[in-house]
Amino acid sequence: MFELNPILSRDSVLVGEFPLCQLRLINDSQFPWFILVPKRSEVTEAYQLNEEDRSQLMAESCLLSEVLHDAFAADKLNVAAIGNLVPQLHLHHVVRYCNDACWPAPIWGKLTPIPYSEMDLAKILQRIQLLLGDDLT
């Protein structure tokens, strides 16, 4: 049975669900930063997913990437599955700009998170849910 890692639960907000993954927003207003978490138990690496789930993960990641790139006018999109601190498989999608605080370095561990205000959180959730429409439940 799928159970979300407590760190992912603490650090993110549920946006919606794709057929395979939960889509979550990391609660750090410095970057539009989303994660896909496959709803499969005890999976730490993508190769552990069956072939159908691997294909579905890639489809969901590509759809999300396209929406984020267009919605936020990204200079670059960083997509990564690191999992050194949280072993549960999750795929980061971080919108990057040439003038952001960490550019061109990776964002991990560089800045103290700044949570979204309630209003800004509601706006970004509504925006992404609208853009993804029927693809999310």
C-alpha positions, 0 to 999 in steps of 0.5 A: 500500500502506498504511503507518502514519506513524512518528509515529502508530506511535511515539505509539500502540498498535494496539487492533484493526482495523475494515474501513477503519481501524486503531483505535489508542490514544494512549499518554497516560494523561491522556485516553482518546484513540483514533485511527482511521487509514484503511488507504489510502495517500497520503490526507491529507483525508477528501474524498480517500476514495471515497464508500464509504470516507467512509461507512465512516469515518463509521460506524466513527467513530460506533460508536467515539464511542458506545462511548467515550462510554458506557464512560468516562462522557464529559462531551464527546467531541472528534472531530477530523482536524487533521493539521498535524504528521502529514499521514496522515489520522487521526481523533482521538476524545478523551474529555473531562471538565469537570474535566480538566486542559485543560477547556474548551480543546483538549488538543493541545500543552497537556500533556506526555504521561504514558504508560500503565503496562503494567497500565493499558494492558492494562486499557484495551485489553482493555476497548475490545476487549471492548466493540467485540467482533465489530466489531474484528479 
